[in-house]
Amino acid sequence: MTRVQDSAQSRHKQDVSNASMDVADAETTRGVPMPDRAEPPAASDDLAWFTGVVHDHSTALVKYFARRGPRQDAEDLAADVFATAWRRREDVPRDAVLPWLYRTAGFTLANHRRKLVDLPVEHVPEAGTERVADDPELSALFDAELRGALMSVGERDRRILLLHAWEGLDGEELAKVLEISRSGADAALSRARKRLREAWGDRMSF
């Protein structure tokens, strides 16, 4: 089990054993932060749901971040996503928890990467123009030709392809992560695959 999951489970065991205490008094520790004093008390079914979410999906989230950045940051970033899920638990669709977590993870990762850019404001690149050669997503790939092909497709296509290849998302789950219709997600994946094949073919023709 990851430290994220262990931390969440230990926090919830304490909450359950101290049911008479206001859950909002729980302190934030390293791992998944629990409610603070600004939040209303949580119902026991909220705690049970959240414990299940962390138990079921912590490994998937840690892998998501480990594939896309420094491994030492993966658990902390996963904990940030779970903290967001707890705060916004009323908004998390119960029938699509993992796609919601992946979508939130994408925002969390983007914010984290922006914090790591040590450049004057006037030198910060526009969205989508980051140095692809330094992208951890691509450096994780051993095949140089595949890296090159992925570098030549658009950022959105690359995101879709890696969500499909690494997280195994397609159909309805991919649609929910992208916040588009199922047919739109199918079409987007098909287009991304076509562009990758074309980029691969161009590289192989040299």
C-alpha positions in Angstrom: 0.0 0.0 0.0 1.2 3.5 -0.6 1.8 6.0 2.2 -1.2 8.0 0.8 -3.5 5.1 1.4 -2.1 4.3 4.8 -2.4 7.9 5.9 -6.0 8.1 4.8 -6.9 4.8 6.5 -5.3 5.8 9.8 -7.1 9.1 9.8 -10.5 7.5 9.2 -9.9 4.9 11.9 -9.3 7.7 14.3 -12.5 9.5 13.1 -14.6 6.4 13.5 -13.3 5.5 16.9 -13.9 9.1 18.1 -17.4 9.4 16.5 -18.5 11.8 19.3 -15.9 14.3 18.2 -16.4 16.8 15.4 -14.6 15.5 12.4 -13.7 19.0 11.4 -11.3 19.1 14.4 -9.1 16.5 12.7 -5.6 17.9 12.0 -4.1 18.0 8.5 -1.1 15.7 8.4 1.2 14.5 5.6 -0.9 12.4 3.2 -4.6 13.1 2.7 -5.8 16.1 4.6 -9.0 15.6 6.5 -11.7 18.3 7.1 -10.5 21.5 8.9 -12.4 23.7 11.3 -13.9 25.8 8.4 -15.9 22.8 7.2 -19.1 21.4 8.7 -19.0 17.9 10.3 -18.9 15.1 7.8 -21.4 12.3 7.9 -20.2 8.8 8.6 -21.2 7.7 5.1 -19.0 10.5 3.6 -16.1 9.1 5.6 -16.8 5.5 4.5 -17.1 6.7 0.8 -13.8 8.6 1.0 -12.0 5.7 2.7 -13.1 3.5 -0.1 -12.1 6.0 -2.8 -8.6 6.2 -1.3 -8.3 2.5 -0.9 -9.5 1.7 -4.5 -7.7 4.5 -6.4 -4.5 5.6 -4.5 -2.2 3.2 -6.5 -3.6 4.4 -9.8 -3.1 8.0 -8.9 0.4 7.6 -7.7 1.3 5.8 -10.9 -0.4 8.6 -12.9 2.0 11.1 -11.3 5.0 8.9 -11.3 4.8 8.5 -15.0 4.6 12.2 -15.6 7.0 13.7 -13.2 9.6 13.1 -10.4 8.6 10.0 -8.5 9.4 11.7 -5.2 6.5 14.1 -5.9 3.9 11.4 -6.9 2.5 10.6 -3.5 2.2 14.3 -2.4 0.4 15.1 -5.6 -1.9 12.2 -5.3 -2.7 13.4 -1.7 -3.5 16.8 -3.1 -6.0 15.2 -5.5 -7.7 13.3 -2.7 -7.8 16.4 -0.6 -9.7 18.1 -3.4 -12.0 15.1 -3.7 -12.8 15.4 0.0 -13.5 19.1 -0.2 -15.6 18.7 -3.3 -17.2 15.3 -2.4 -20.6 16.6 -3.3 -19.5 17.2 -6.9 -17.7 13.8 -7.4 -19.9 11.5 -9.5 -20.3 8.3 -7.7 -20.5 6.3 -10.9 -17.3 7.9 -12.4 -14.9 8.5 -9.5 -11.7 7.5 -11.2 -12.3 9.6 -14.3 -13.0 12.6 -12.0 -9.8 11.9 -10.1 -7.8 11.7 -13.4 -9.2 15.0 -14.6 -8.4 16.7 -11.3 -4.9 15.1 -11.4 -4.4 16.8 -14.8 -5.1 20.2 -13.3 -3.0 19.4 -10.2 0.0 18.4 -12.4 -0.3 21.4 -14.6 -0.3 23.7 -11.5 2.7 21.8 -10.1 4.7 22.2 -13.3 4.0 25.9 -13.4 5.4 26.3 -9.9 8.6 24.6 -11.0 9.2 27.1 -13.9 11.8 29.5 -12.6 11.5 32.1 -15.3 10.6 35.8 -15.4 6.9 36.3 -16.2 7.7 37.7 -19.7 9.7 34.5 -20.5 7.0 32.0 -19.4 5.8 30.1 -22.5 2.2 30.1 -23.5 0.1 27.0 -22.7 1.0 24.1 -25.0 4.4 25.4 -25.9 6.5 23.9 -23.1 9.8 22.2 -23.9 8.6 18.8 -25.0 12.2 17.4 -24.9 12.1 17.9 -21.1 8.7 16.4 -20.7 8.9 13.5 -18.1 6.0 11.8 -19.9 8.2 11.3 -22.9 11.5 10.7 -21.1 9.7 7.7 -19.5 9.5 6.0 -22.9 12.5 3.9 -23.9 11.8 3.8 -27.6 13.4 6.9 -29.2 11.3 6.6 -32.3 8.1 6.6 -30.3 9.2 9.6 -28.3 9.9 11.4 -31.5 6.5 10.6 -32.9 4.7 11.7 -29.8 6.8 14.9 -29.7 5.4 15.7 -33.2 1.7 15.4 -32.3 -0.2 18.1 -30.4 -0.3 18.3 -26.7 -4.0 17.3 -26.5 -3.4 14.3 -28.8 -0.5 13.3 -26.6 -2.6 13.5 -23.5 -5.3 11.4 -25.0 -2.9 8.8 -26.2 -1.2 8.4 -22.9 -4.4 8.3 -20.9 -5.4 5.5 -23.2 -2.1 3.7 -23.2 -1.1 4.1 -19.6 -4.3 4.5 -17.7 -6.3 2.2 -20.1 -9.1 4.8 -20.6 -11.4 4.8 -23.6 -15.1 5.1 -24.3 -17.1 6.7 -21.5 -14.3 6.9 -19.0 -12.1 8.9 -21.5 -15.1 11.1 -22.3 -15.5 12.0 -18.6 -11.9 12.9 -18.2 -11.9 15.1 -21.3 -15.4 16.4 -20.4 -16.8 15.7 -23.8 -19.4 13.3 -25.2 -18.7 9.6 -25.7 -18.8 10.0 -29.5 -16.4 13.0 -29.2 -14.0 11.0 -27.1 -14.1 8.1 -29.6 -13.4 10.5 -32.4 -10.6 12.3 -30.5 -8.9 9.0 -29.8 -9.2 7.9 -33.4 -7.8 11.2 -34.6 -4.9 11.0 -32.1 -4.1 7.5 -33.2 -4.1 8.5 -36.9 -1.8 11.5 -36.3 0.6 9.2 -34.3 0.6 6.7 -37.1 1.3 9.4 -39.6 4.1 10.8 -37.5 5.5 7.4 -36.9 5.4 6.7 -40.7 7.1 9.9 -41.5 10.0 9.1 -39.1 10.3 5.5 -40.4 10.5 6.8 -44.0 13.9 8.4 -43.5 
